[in-house]
């Protein structure tokens, strides 16, 4: 008999869960009154493409719906078994996937970091938008250098974005994963595009990293203030 651990690792279970997740997220999207900040963000995106869409871990579930239908987009998803579920859901929602890792540790190559970075650069060169979390695994709300280096190598801008819904569940895990609930009010908040010079030195890269971190925190705070109707205090991704 299969153990629960073995069952959750099976390909058919992961695929079925991913398909179910995609259907659920589409329900949330269709039953939520979403607005945009700024209101003309969908007019701005095509003028900036290809872009690097940045968001925080745990705040990603509604991101597939941000993409204008006429534009292609690829998202970086880890090779972890949970990543397989996310990959299936993303593909069902019209987002292509790149399997890799955002880790900067000694296991960078083993987790597909080199391949993921190369594929992201290639996608941008082909005019395809890419999306990825700005914080590295297990270090929530702290932007890593990976996304900044991608902007440097590709010459494409980083667009910080946050999506929030009034009705939600916040899990008690490292990234405070937020599960958006249907029949709610929601908003997508986009910050100003952040460019990184191709000749950026270590100091300039660090400044860009901090700029991404601050912009994402500001967008996240703004998103939760709007949907909750009150100024936030502490972590905005609260229950």
Secondary structure, 3 states (H helix, E strand, C coil): CCCHHHHHHCHHHHHHHHHHHHHHHHHHHHHCEEEEECCCHHHHHHHHCCCEEEECCCCCCCHHHCCCCCCCEEEEECCCHHHHHHHHHHHHCCCEEEECCCCCCCCCCCCCHHHHHHHHHHHHHCCCEEEEECECCCCCCCECCHHHHHHHHHCCCEEEEEEEECCEEECCCCCCCEEECCCCEEEEEECCCECCCCCCCHHHHHHHHHHHHHHHHHHHHHHHHHHHCCCCCCCCCCC
